[in-house]
Amino acid sequence: MSTQFQGVIPPVITPRHADGSIDTASLKNVTKHLIDGGVSGLFVLGSSGEVPYLTNDERELVVSTIADANAGAVPLIVGANEQTTNRVIEEARKVVDLGADAIVVTSMYYAIGNAAETETHFRSIHAAIGKPIFAYDVPVRTHFKLPTDLLVRLGRDGVIAGVKDSSGDDVSFRQLLLAARDIPNFDIFTGHEVVVDGALLGGAQGVVPGLGNVDPAGYRRLFDAAQAGDWAGAAREQDRLADVFEIVYTPNGRVSGGAAGLGAFKTALQVMGVIESNTMSSPMLSLNDSETAAIREILERNGLV
C-alpha cells in the first residue's frame, strides 16, 4: 500500500560531556553520521535518547539541535513522552513547534488504564495535534501491550499513521502486519536490531534500530537489499549486524540493562570518533575501559574502525 514513512529511522542517542551536560557538538556529529549513512528519518526523544532522564530544557535543546543539524534533510519523528493524555498533548505541541514532522506516543504509564482509555488517549491526541502520530508499543516501559485490534482500528480511522513495535512479541507483530496490510499510509516499523530481514519479509515498512546509531549504512544496505528482493543479501547484512550487536553484552551484568545497551552504543560512537564521551544520564553508570576495549574489538572485526 502507499506509504508516508519507510526505511531506516534510528532513535538518536543523546551525547553528554563528562560533566553530564548535553554535548551539542557531538549531537550534531551523530546527526551528520546518520544522514551520511543513508537513513530515511530520525527518531528523536526515544528510549535510546534516554528521554526519561532529560529535563524539559534538555529535551528542547536536543530537538532544536538535531533539527538545526538536519536542516530538512530527512523527516524528524519526535517522541512526546509523558504519562497522561493532556501532558502528551502539551509535549507534542512543544516538539512540533521545534520542528517535528511526526510524533511518537506511547500508551499512558504510571497512570493505570485499559484498552478503552488507551483508545481515547490516542484519539484525543490526534484531535489536538495536526501531525502524523505513531503508536509506540513498548510494554517493557509502559507495562501495557497495545492490542492489535486497537492499533488496526486507529489506523483505519486515520488516528495513527503507523506503529513502532518494540514489544518483542514477534507473533503479535506478524498478526499486526497481516491485519493492517490493506490500510493506506499506515507504516509499521520494527524496533528489533537483529531480525529486521524477517520483519521486512513479513511486510514491515522499516526499522527503528538503536544499533543504527553505530552502523546506519549497514541497516541501509539491509533495507535496500530487501527492497530489491535480494533476501540472501539482506540476511548476510543482518548476520553481520547481529555480530555488531554483541557490543551490548560486553558489560556482562555490571550495569543495568538500559545502561548496557545505550552505553554500548555511546561507547562505540566514542571509539569511532563520532562523539566525545560515553557518559550516561545519571544515575546510570558509564561503561569502563575494559568494556570499551571489548567493544573496540567487535567494531574492528566488522570494519567500523
VOBA-1610 file (N, C-alpha, C; in pm, whole numbers, padded with zeros to 5 digits, always signed):
BEGIN
Met+00084-00120+00000Met+00000+00000+00000Met+00088+00125+00000Ser+00026+00242-00031Ser+00101+00368-00028Ser+00155+00392+00113Thr+00265+00463+00120Thr+00332+00479+00248Thr+00386+00620+00263Gln+00379+00674+00383Gln+00434+00806+00413Gln+00579+00796+00461Phe+00605+00694+00543Phe+00736+00679+00606Phe+00785+00536+00583Gln+00913+00522+00553Gln+00968+00389+00537Gln+01120+00396+00553Gly+01183+00279+00559Gly+01328+00273+00561Gly+01387+00263+00699Val+01500+00329+00718Val+01579+00319+00841Val+01567+00451+00917Ile+01508+00447+01035Ile+01487+00567+01115Ile+01542+00542+01255Pro+01672+00563+01277Pro+01731+00531+01407Pro+01682+00623+01518Pro+01673+00569+01641Pro+01642+00652+01757Pro+01771+00718+01806Val+01782+00847+01786Val+01910+00918+01804Val+01952+00920+01951Ile+02077+00882+01978Ile+02130+00887+02114Ile+02152+01033+02155Thr+02166+01055+02285Thr+02189+01188+02339Thr+02327+01194+02405Pro+02429+01248+02337Pro+02563+01255+02397Pro+02568+01357+02511Arg+02649+01324+02611Arg+02674+01416+02722Arg+02824+01436+02738His+02862+01554+02784His+03000+01577+02825His+03028+01497+02952Ala+03154+01488+02989Ala+03192+01416+03110Ala+03127+01476+03235Asp+03095+01606+03230Asp+03030+01670+03346Asp+02879+01650+03347Gly+02825+01577+03247Gly+02683+01547+03244Gly+02599+01640+03159Ser+02654+01750+03113Ser+02577+01843+03031Ser+02562+01789+02889Ile+02457+01831+02819Ile+02433+01787+02682Ile+02545+01837+02591Asp+02601+01746+02511Asp+02711+01779+02420Asp+02651+01805+02283Thr+02620+01931+02256Thr+02552+01964+02131Thr+02642+01943+02009Ala+02772+01964+02024Ala+02863+01942+01910Ala+02862+01795+01870Ser+02869+01707+01969Ser+02864+01564+01940Ser+02728+01523+01885Leu+02621+01585+01934Leu+02487+01554+01885Leu+02476+01591+01737Lys+02535+01703+01698Lys+02537+01740+01556Lys+02620+01640+01476Asn+02731+01592+01534Asn+02813+01491+01466Asn+02733+01363+01443Val+02659+01321+01546Val+02577+01200+01533Val+02474+01218+01421Thr+02409+01334+01419Thr+02309+01361+01316Thr+02370+01352+01177Lys+02487+01412+01159Lys+02556+01406+01029Lys+02596+01262+00996His+02646+01188+01095His+02685+01048+01078His+02565+00965+01027Leu+02448+00991+01083Leu+02328+00916+01044Leu+02282+00954+00903Ile+02279+01083+00875Ile+02236+01127+00743Ile+02334+01077+00636Asp+02463+01088+00664Asp+02564+01038+00570Asp+02553+00886+00550Gly+02501+00818+00653Gly+02482+00673+00643Gly+02360+00632+00565Gly+02280+00730+00520Gly+02167+00700+00434Gly+02035+00674+00504Val+02019+00723+00626Val+01893+00698+00697Val+01778+00770+00628Ser+01657+00723+00655Ser+01537+00777+00593Ser+01468+00879+00682Gly+01507+00885+00808Gly+01447+00976+00905Gly+01520+00963+01036Leu+01484+01047+01130Leu+01545+01046+01262Leu+01436+01042+01367Phe+01446+00945+01459Phe+01353+00936+01573Phe+01422+01002+01692Val+01368+01114+01734Val+01427+01197+01839Val+01344+01181+01967Leu+01413+01185+02082Leu+01348+01170+02212Leu+01279+01034+02226Gly+01352+00931+02190Gly+01305+00795+02215Gly+01380+00734+02331Ser+01359+00605+02354Ser+01426+00536+02463Ser+01577+00542+02448Ser+01627+00526+02324Ser+01772+00531+02301Ser+01829+00670+02323Gly+01742+00771+02321Gly+01785+00906+02351Gly+01782+00937+02499Glu+01753+00835+02582Glu+01747+00850+02728Glu+01642+00952+02769Val+01531+00957+02697Val+01432+01063+02717Val+01377+01069+02860Pro+01361+00958+02934Pro+01308+00974+03070Pro+01401+01052+03162Tyr+01528+01058+03125Tyr+01628+01123+03210Tyr+01649+01270+03174Leu+01591+01317+03065Leu+01614+01452+03019Leu+01519+01550+03087Thr+01572+01665+03130Thr+01486+01771+03180Thr+01410+01833+03063Asn+01310+01914+03094Asn+01235+01981+02988Asn+01327+02066+02901Asp+01418+02139+02963Asp+01511+02222+02887Asp+01602+02136+02800Glu+01646+02021+02853Glu+01732+01932+02775Glu+01657+01874+02656Arg+01533+01840+02674Arg+01454+01788+02561Arg+01446+01891+02449Glu+01417+02014+02486Glu+01408+02119+02384Glu+01542+02141+02316Leu+01650+02136+02393Leu+01783+02155+02336Leu+01816+02044+02238Val+01782+01921+02272Val+01809+01807+02185Val+01732+01820+02054Val+01603+01850+02062Val+01523+01859+01939Val+01571+01974+01852Ser+01595+02089+01911Ser+01636+02204+01831Ser+01774+02183+01770Thr+01864+02117+01842Thr+01999+02091+01790Thr+01993+01996+01671Ile+01915+01888+01683Ile+01904+01792+01574Ile+01832+01856+01455Ala+01727+01933+01481Ala+01655+01999+01372Ala+01748+02093+01295Asp+01834+02164+01367Asp+01929+02255+01303Asp+02031+02177+01219Ala+02084+02070+01276Ala+02184+01991+01203Ala+02123+01917+01085Asn+01998+01875+01099Asn+01931+01802+00992Asn+01896+01894+00876Ala+01855+02016+00907Ala+01822+02118+00806Ala+01727+02067+00698Gly+01629+01986+00741Gly+01528+01938+00648Gly+01570+01822+00560Ala+01685+01763+00588Ala+01734+01654+00503Ala+01642+01533+00506Val+01596+01495+00626Val+01508+01379+00642Val+01400+01416+00743Pro+01288+01344+00745Pro+01183+01374+00842Pro+01230+01353+00986Leu+01182+01439+01076Leu+01206+01424+01219Leu+01079+01369+01284Ile+01093+01252+01344Ile+00982+01188+01415Ile+01018+01194+01563Val+00942+01269+01641Val+00983+01306+01775Val+00888+01249+01880Gly+00945+01192+01984Gly+00866+01136+02091Gly+00804+01243+02179Ala+00675+01229+02206Ala+00606+01313+02304Ala+00581+01223+02424Asn+00680+01219+02512Asn+00681+01120+02620Asn+00633+01181+02751Glu+00509+01151+02785Glu+00451+01192+02913Glu+00352+01085+02957Gln+00310+01096+03084Gln+00232+00986+03141Gln+00086+00982+03095Thr+00025+01097+03075Thr-00119+01102+03052Thr-00152+01194+02935Thr-00276+01188+02891Thr-00317+01250+02765Thr-00284+01398+02755Asn-00328+01477+02849Asn-00308+01622+02839Asn-00160+01659+02846Arg-00082+01581+02922Arg+00061+01607+02928Arg+00128+01572+02795Val+00082+01466+02729Val+00135+01431+02597Val+00102+01540+02497Ile-00021+01590+02500Ile-00061+01696+02407Ile+00027+01819+02427Glu+00051+01856+02550Glu+00137+01971+02580Glu+00278+01949+02526Glu+00332+01829+02549Glu+00467+01798+02500Glu+00470+01793+02347Ala+00368+01737+02287Ala+00362+01727+02141Ala+00361+01865+02076Arg+00286+01956+02133Arg+00283+02092+02078Arg+00421+02157+02084Lys+00495+02130+02190Lys+00630+02186+02203Lys+00721+02132+02093Val+00720+02000+02073Val+00813+01943+01976Val+00773+01976+01833Val+00644+01992+01808Val+00601+02035+01675Val+00654+02176+01647Asp+00645+02263+01746Asp+00697+02398+01729Asp+00848+02398+01704Leu+00917+02294+01755Leu+01062+02284+01739Leu+01103+02215+01609Gly+01004+02165+01533Gly+01037+02109+01402Gly+00996+01966+01377Ala+00919+01904+01466Ala+00878+01766+01445Ala+00786+01753+01324Asp+00814+01655+01239Asp+00728+01625+01124Asp+00621+01522+01160Ala+00646+01445+01264Ala+00551+01347+01317Ala+00587+01326+01462Ile+00494+01270+01539Ile+00523+01244+01679Ile+00500+01097+01711Val+00567+01053+01816Val+00556+00915+01862Val+00498+00917+02003Val+00396+00834+02025Val+00321+00837+02150Val+00303+00696+02205Thr+00331+00678+02333Thr+00305+00550+02399Thr+00164+00552+02458Ser+00122+00438+02511Ser+00005+00437+02598Ser+00041+00511+02726Met-00057+00537+02808Met-00030+00601+02936Met+00061+00511+03021Tyr+00141+00573+03105Tyr+00220+00495+03201Tyr+00218+00565+03336Tyr+00251+00492+03437Tyr+00228+00529+03578Tyr+00079+00534+03605Ala+00004+00615+03529Ala-00142+00610+03535Ala-00187+00472+03490Ile-00288+00418+03555Ile-00337+00284+03524Ile-00458+00297+03432Gly-00446+00241+03311Gly-00555+00250+03215Gly-00587+00114+03154Asn-00690+00111+03070Asn-00726-00011+02998Asn-00733+00021+02849Ala-00780-00075+02770Ala-00782-00057+02625Ala-00875+00057+02584Ala-00990+00070+02650Ala-01084+00176+02614Ala-01025+00314+02642Glu-00959+00327+02758Glu-00898+00455+02791Glu-00779+00484+02700Thr-00708+00380+02660Thr-00596+00398+02568Thr-00646+00445+02432Glu-00759+00393+02387Glu-00815+00439+02261Glu-00852+00587+02270Thr-00916+00627+02379Thr-00950+00769+02399Thr-00824+00854+02402His-00720+00801+02465His-00590+00870+02474His-00538+00905+02334Phe-00532+00807+02246Phe-00480+00832+02111Phe-00573+00921+02029Arg-00703+00900+02042Arg-00796+00982+01965Arg-00792+01129+02010Ser-00774+01152+02137Ser-00768+01289+02189Ser-00642+01359+02140Ile-00531+01287+02138Ile-00406+01346+02090Ile-00416+01378+01941His-00473+01286+01865His-00492+01310+01722His-00577+01435+01698Ala-00682+01453+01776Ala-00771+01568+01759Ala-00700+01699+01790Ala-00599+01694+01876Ala-00531+01815+01922Ala-00407+01850+01841Ile-00348+01753+01772Ile-00219+01771+01706Ile-00234+01749+01555Gly-00192+01845+01476Gly-00206+01834+01331Gly-00086+01771+01263Lys-00032+01667+01321Lys+00082+01595+01264Lys+00054+01445+01271Pro+00119+01366+01183Pro+00104+01220+01193Pro+00150+01170+01330Ile+00081+01069+01381Ile+00111+01012+01511Ile+00146+00864+01493Phe+00259+00824+01550Phe+00295+00682+01555Phe+00271+00630+01695Ala+00202+00517+01703Ala+00187+00450+01832Ala+00315+00371+01862Tyr+00366+00388+01981Tyr+00490+00324+02024Tyr+00453+00212+02120Asp+00465+00089+02072Asp+00429-00027+02153Asp+00552-00076+02227Val+00566-00038+02353Val+00687-00070+02430Val+00647-00109+02573Pro+00585-00227+02586Pro+00532-00268+02716Pro+00637-00285+02825Val+00763-00304+02788Val+00867-00314+02891Val+00874-00184+02971Arg+00833-00072+02911Arg+00835+00056+02980Arg+00697+00102+03026Thr+00592+00068+02951Thr+00458+00114+02987Thr+00380+00012+03068His+00423-00115+03062His+00352-00227+03127His+00212-00247+03069Phe+00197-00210+02941Phe+00070-00232+02872Phe+00100-00263+02726Lys+00058-00379+02680Lys+00078-00419+02540Lys-00038-00365+02457Leu-00006-00284+02356Leu-00112-00229+02272Leu-00179-00341+02192Pro-00311-00359+02206Pro-00380-00467+02135Pro-00381-00446+01984Thr-00367-00555+01911Thr-00365-00548+01765Thr-00493-00488+01710Asp-00608-00529+01762Asp-00734-00478+01708Asp-00747-00328+01731Leu-00694-00279+01842Leu-00699-00136+01869Leu-00612-00060+01769Leu-00490-00108+01745Leu-00400-00042+01651Leu-00458-00040+01510Val-00517-00149+01469Val-00577-00157+01335Val-00696-00061+01325Arg-00778-00056+01427Arg-00893+00035+01425Arg-00848+00181+01418Leu-00749+00216+01497Leu-00697+00353+01495Leu-00634+00385+01360Gly-00569+00285+01299Gly-00510+00305+01167Gly-00616+00327+01061Arg-00720+00246+01062Arg-00826+00259+00962Arg-00899+00393+00975Asp-00907+00443+01097Asp-00976+00570+01120Asp-00884+00691+01099Gly-00759+00667+01064Gly-00666+00776+01040Gly-00617+00845+01165Val-00636+00782+01279Val-00591+00841+01406Val-00440+00829+01419Ile-00386+00714+01382Ile-00241+00694+01385Ile-00191+00664+01244Ala-00068+00707+01218Ala-00006+00686+01086Ala+00073+00557+01080Gly+00088+00492+01195Gly+00164+00368+01198Gly+00202+00330+01339Val+00292+00230+01347Val+00331+00173+01475Val+00481+00151+01477Lys+00543+00188+01588Lys+00680+00150+01615Lys+00673+00039+01719Asp+00705-00084+01677Asp+00686-00201+01763Asp+00816-00238+01832Ser+00820-00219+01963Ser+00932-00264+02046Ser+00882-00359+02153Ser+00778-00435+02118Ser+00716-00524+02216Ser+00796-00651+02238Gly+00877-00689+02138Gly+00947-00816+02147Gly+00857-00935+02122Asp+00732-00910+02086Asp+00634-01016+02060Asp+00622-01035+01909Asp+00698-01130+01856Asp+00702-01149+01711Asp+00571-01203+01656Val+00495-01276+01738Val+00367-01328+01692Val+00268-01214+01670Ser+00255-01126+01770Ser+00160-01016+01754Ser+00206-00919+01647Phe+00338-00906+01630Phe+00390-00819+01525Phe+00348-00870+01388Arg+00361-01000+01367Arg+00320-01057+01238Arg+00169-01046+01220Gln+00094-01065+01327Gln-00051-01051+01319Gln-00091-00908+01283Leu-00018-00810+01336Leu-00044-00671+01303Leu-00015-00644+01155Leu+00097-00695+01106Leu+00131-00677+00964Leu+00021-00732+00874Leu-00030-00850+00909Leu-00134-00912+00828Leu-00265-00834+00835Ala-00301-00791+00957Ala-00430-00723+00975Ala-00431-00584+00913Ala-00313-00522+00901Ala-00307-00383+00855Ala-00258-00370+00712Arg-00242-00480+00641Arg-00174-00474+00512Arg-00252-00397+00407Asp-00382-00377+00424Asp-00462-00305+00325Asp-00490-00161+00366Ile-00429-00113+00475Ile-00453+00025+00520Ile-00354+00117+00451Pro-00400+00213+00371Pro-00305+00303+00303Pro-00238+00398+00401Asn-00111+00432+00371Asn-00035+00526+00452Asn-00032+00487+00600Phe-00018+00357+00623Phe-00007+00305+00760Phe+00123+00225+00767Asp+00220+00279+00837Asp+00356+00228+00830Asp+00398+00163+00961Ile+00446+00041+00951Ile+00481-00038+01068Ile+00631-00062+01070Phe+00693-00026+01181Phe+00837-00038+01197Phe+00870-00133+01311Thr+00971-00216+01291Thr+01021-00298+01400Thr+01131-00224+01474Gly+01133-00242+01605Gly+01241-00187+01686Gly+01350-00288+01712His+01335-00410+01656His+01435-00515+01672His+01563-00480+01598Glu+01676-00517+01654Glu+01804-00494+01588Glu+01843-00610+01496Val+01804-00732+01534Val+01867-00850+01473Val+01774-00940+01394Val+01648-00902+01380Val+01556-00980+01296Val+01485-00888+01195Val+01556-00787+01152Val+01498-00689+01060Val+01465-00752+00926Asp+01552-00842+00878Asp+01525-00906+00749Asp+01392-00980+00753Gly+01365-01049+00861Gly+01238-01121+00875Gly+01119-01026+00882Ala+01135-00914+00952Ala+01027-00816+00963Ala+00994-00756+00826Leu+01098-00724+00749Leu+01076-00668+00615Leu+01014-00771+00521Leu+01057-00894+00533Leu+00997-01001+00452Leu+00849-01016+00484Gly+00814-00993+00612Gly+00674-01003+00652Gly+00589-00883+00612Gly+00652-00776+00564Gly+00577-00661+00515Gly+00596-00533+00591Ala+00688-00530+00688Ala+00715-00405+00760Ala+00771-00300+00666Gln+00742-00174+00696Gln+00791-00064+00611Gln+00932-00021+00649Gly+00980-00064+00765Gly+01115-00021+00802Gly+01154-00062+00941Val+01261+00001+00990Val+01321-00037+01117Val+01366+00088+01191Val+01352+00081+01324Val+01399+00187+01414Val+01502+00124+01507Pro+01627+00107+01461Pro+01725+00031+01538Pro+01819+00119+01621Gly+01827+00093+01752Gly+01925+00165+01832Gly+02065+00146+01780Leu+02095+00025+01732Leu+02227-00003+01676Leu+02251+00077+01549Gly+02146+00129+01489Gly+02161+00213+01371Gly+02239+00340+01399Asn+02249+00381+01526Asn+02337+00493+01561Asn+02481+00461+01526Val+02518+00334+01547Val+02656+00291+01524Val+02681+00263+01377Asp+02591+00190+01312Asp+02613+00148+01174Asp+02490+00176+01089Pro+02458+00303+01065Pro+02341+00333+00983Pro+02353+00281+00840Ala+02475+00284+00785Ala+02495+00237+00648Ala+02465+00089+00634Gly+02497+00011+00738Gly+02468-00131+00736Gly+02319-00158+00729Tyr+02242-00086+00810Tyr+02097-00103+00806Tyr+02039-00053+00674Arg+02099+00049+00617Arg+02051+00096+00487Arg+02077-00009+00379Arg+02195-00074+00385Arg+02223-00181+00288Arg+02124-00295+00305Leu+02091-00328+00429Leu+01994-00435+00455Leu+01859-00398+00395Phe+01814-00276+00422Phe+01684-00233+00371Phe+01681-00231+00219Asp+01787-00179+00158Asp+01792-00173+00012Asp+01791-00312-00050Ala+01862-00407+00013Ala+01862-00544-00038Ala+01721-00603-00031Ala+01651-00577+00079Ala+01514-00627+00093Ala+01422-00565-00011Gln+01438-00435-00034Gln+01355-00367-00133Gln+01376-00423-00272Ala+01500-00469-00297Ala+01533-00526-00429Ala+01496-00673-00438Gly+01444-00731-00330Gly+01410-00873-00329Gly+01530-00964-00313Asp+01644-00907-00273Asp+01765-00985-00252Asp+01768-01030-00106Trp+01689-01132-00076Trp+01675-01173+00065Trp+01800-01242+00117Ala+01874-01307+00030Ala+02001-01367+00075Ala+02099-01256+00113Gly+02103-01150+00034Gly+02189-01037+00066Gly+02145-00967+00193Ala+02014-00954+00212Ala+01962-00894+00334Ala+02000-00977+00456Ala+01992-01108+00443Ala+02027-01197+00554Ala+02176-01187+00587Arg+02260-01176+00485Arg+02404-01162+00511Arg+02434-01034+00588Glu+02370-00926+00548Glu+02393-00799+00619Glu+02337-00807+00760Gln+02222-00873+00775Gln+02165-00889+00908Gln+02255-00973+00998Asp+02316-01076+00943Asp+02408-01158+01021Asp+02527-01076+01069Arg+02578-00989+00983Arg+02690-00904+01024Arg+02646-00808+01134Leu+02529-00748+01119Leu+02479-00657+01220Leu+02451-00728+01352Ala+02411-00854+01344Ala+02391-00932+01466Ala+02523-00948+01542Asp+02632-00959+01467Asp+02763-00967+01534Asp+02800-00832+01595Val+02773-00722+01524Val+02798-00589+01580Val+02717-00571+01708Phe+02596-00625+01711Phe+02508-00611+01828Phe+02567-00676+01953Glu+02667-00760+01936Glu+02732-00822+02053Glu+02791-00717+02147Ile+02807-00593+02100Ile+02861-00489+02188Ile+02775-00468+02311Val+02644-00495+02302Val+02557-00467+02417Val+02578-00565+02530Tyr+02645-00677+02504Tyr+02666-00779+02607Tyr+02801-00764+02677Thr+02881-00667+02637Thr+03014-00653+02696Thr+03014-00618+02845Pro+02915-00545+02898Pro+02919-00517+03042Pro+02897-00640+03131Asn+02829-00743+03076Asn+02814-00870+03147Asn+02756-00853+03287Gly+02651-00773+03298Gly+02579-00761+03424Gly+02630-00655+03520Arg+02736-00584+03484Arg+02791-00485+03577Arg+02700-00363+03589Val+02630-00329+03481Val+02539-00214+03481Val+02398-00262+03451Ser+02302-00173+03462Ser+02164-00209+03432Ser+02148-00242+03284Gly+02038-00308+03252Gly+02013-00344+03112Gly+02007-00223+03021Gly+01942-00116+03067Gly+01935+00005+02987Gly+02070+00069+02965Ala+02149+00074+03071Ala+02283+00134+03061Ala+02374+00048+02975Ala+02352-00082+02973Ala+02437-00171+02892Ala+02417-00145+02744Gly+02292-00143+02699Gly+02265-00124+02557Gly+02300+00016+02511Leu+02245+00116+02580Leu+02271+00254+02539Leu+02417+00291+02561Gly+02474+00239+02669Gly+02616+00265+02696Gly+02705+00205+02589Ala+02667+00088+02537Ala+02744+00026+02429Ala+02737+00109+02302Phe+02618+00162+02270Phe+02606+00246+02151Phe+02693+00371+02165Lys+02684+00435+02282Lys+02764+00556+02304Lys+02913+00525+02301Thr+02952+00415+02364Thr+03093+00380+02368Thr+03145+00351+02228Ala+03066+00281+02148Ala+03107+00253+02010Ala+03126+00382+01932Leu+03034+00476+01947Leu+03045+00603+01877Leu+03165+00684+01926Gln+03197+00671+02054Gln+03317+00737+02106Gln+03442+00674+02045Val+03448+00543+02038Val+03562+00473+01978Val+03576+00512+01831Met+03464+00530+01763Met+03463+00565+01621Met+03495+00713+01597Gly+03503+00791+01705Gly+03536+00932+01692Gly+03419+01021+01658Val+03297+00970+01674Val+03178+01050+01641Val+03138+01139+01757Ile+03151+01088+01881Ile+03117+01167+01998Ile+03236+01173+02093Glu+03230+01269+02183Glu+03342+01298+02273Glu+03349+01201+02391Ser+03232+01167+02447Ser+03228+01093+02574Ser+03116+00990+02570Asn+03134+00882+02647Asn+03027+00783+02659Asn+02947+00800+02787Thr+02951+00920+02844Thr+02882+00948+02970Thr+02732+00923+02958Met+02679+00854+03057Met+02537+00824+03062Met+02463+00925+03148Ser+02331+00932+03130Ser+02249+01017+03216Ser+02245+00958+03356Ser+02263+01042+03457Ser+02257+00999+03597Ser+02117+00946+03629Pro+02108+00834+03703Pro+02213+00765+03779Pro+02276+00646+03706Met+02256+00633+03575Met+02313+00519+03504Met+02466+00528+03502Leu+02529+00412+03510Leu+02675+00404+03505Leu+02724+00400+03361Ser+02838+00461+03336Ser+02900+00455+03204Ser+02988+00332+03193Leu+03014+00286+03071Leu+03099+00169+03052Leu+03244+00205+03079Asn+03320+00106+03126Asn+03458+00131+03169Asn+03559+00095+03060Asp+03687+00104+03095Asp+03793+00084+02996Asp+03795-00058+02940Ser+03775-00157+03024Ser+03779-00295+02974Ser+03661-00323+02882Glu+03545-00270+02915Glu+03427-00286+02829Glu+03447-00211+02697Thr+03509-00096+02704Thr+03540-00020+02583Thr+03635-00098+02492Ala+03735-00164+02553Ala+03830-00243+02473Ala+03758-00359+02403Ala+03663-00422+02473Ala+03588-00532+02414Ala+03501-00483+02298Ile+03444-00365+02313Ile+03362-00307+02207Ile+03448-00272+02087Arg+03566-00218+02112Arg+03657-00185+02003Arg+03689-00310+01921Glu+03711-00421+01986Glu+03745-00545+01916Glu+03632-00587+01822Ile+03507-00574+01870Ile+03391-00610+01787Ile+03379-00516+01668Leu+03400-00387+01692Leu+03394-00290+01583Leu+03503-00316+01480Glu+03621-00350+01527Glu+03734-00375+01434Glu+03705-00494+01343Arg+03651-00601+01399Arg+03629-00720+01316Arg+03516-00701+01217Asn+03436-00594+01239Asn+03328-00561+01145Asn+03358-00440+01059Gly+03484-00394+01061Gly+03525-00287+00973Gly+03470-00150+01005Leu+03433-00129+01130Leu+03375+00001+01168Leu+03476+00097+01228Val+03594+00050+01258Val+03707+00137+01299Val+03832+00090+01229
//
